[in-house]
Every structure is written in structure tokens, then in C-alpha cells.
Amino acid sequence: MNASDPKRRFFYHYRKMDGRMSVHFKGQCFPCQHVKCLVPCETKRNTQQPYLVLQGYATRVIIEKDTAWIQ
């Protein structure tokens, strides 16, 4: 990770139909079983599904063995 890497918005939520998590970053959706969030995040409530997501800013998301690492 480079200090000049731009931070971009991410969010993640539970997908009830799959019983898994879904991480969204740089316009892509990453389905995973576990999420390790290493940056600050906040809750956001929506009027449509998903009703509650956790969001923040990250420089990258790494998928490793069905775990999303948000950095």
C-alpha cells in the first residue's frame, strides 16, 4: 500500500438469499463469507434493500480464502 493511493468509498452488507456477505468497492461486488475491516466505518440506513450497510473509505480490498480484507 502506497501513501499516495487514493481512498475510495466501500460498503458491505449481509445477503440474506446467499447467507453471505457482499463487499462493494470500485464498482465491483465481492461475495464472501467473512469480512475483516481494518479501517473506520459507519452505518448507513436506506429506504430500500439493503436497509442497513456499513460504509467507509479504503485504499484496497483483498479477497483471500473467502474473506474480504478491507484496508
Helices and strands as residue ranges (DSSP letters): E 8-15, E 20-25, E 28-32, E 34-37, E 41-45, E 52-58, E 61-64, E 67-70
